[in-house]
């Protein structure tokens, strides 16, 4: 909204000044209204293209904090991670939505069919961090070739993001992998997340803890009642394979964070 300065003088000047101010204010409101309307139409168009639209909104959100180049790279890494889930799910014959992004919280994929077993669930969940780490390794390699500290910082963030997703608590990827190892690990994950929240307060962790607590209790009750015995039946050899893959991906993330770390120059 624009403002007008009225100089002291006669009644006519004051009246003219007031009228001028009113016209300028009305003009400003009209311009503001047209901008809001245009923005609303733009958001409506973006939301029709669910994945692309939510990606654009996420890029704009993260750009406010980290700048546009980093925001674009971060959202693309999220996309690679989520597409790992989509590819694995569809390979299992399970219908899955394209990734949807929530600014400030990340992204998710909707599983539209029931999976056959906790093993299938673990494999499709682990596919996200595996794809994500591959994408981050590419960014890290590119940072070495170009000497870009921005890309190096992006790689560090990507490793950290995928490691966070491997926490053994629902609804994170690590929680779904933990179901194939032993469901009791879920409770250890909840305790670990609560401790992490104490030292590093975060609305994302609060959100994860609430959802994870609800899902963990529901799954544990189903399992204790024997309603999902076949679903949770995992051969010992398969359990070891999944466990080793889980540890290997987490180790790559930890080593990657070590090498991609950029010291604060201050």
Protein Blocks (a to p, Z undefined) as FASTA:
>chain_A
ZZdddddddfklmmmmmmmmmmmmmmmmmmmmmmmmmmmmmmmmmmmmmmlmmmmmmmmm
mmmmnojklmmmmmmmmmmmmmmmmmmmmmnopacddddddehiapadddfbdcfbfklm
mmmmmmmmmmmmmmmmmmmmmmmmnopaklmmmmmmmmmmmmmmmpccdfbfklmmmmmm
omklmmmmmmmmmmmmmmmgcfklmmmmmmmmmmmmmmmmmmmnopammmmpccfklmmm
mmmmmmmmmmmmmmmmmmmpccdfZZ
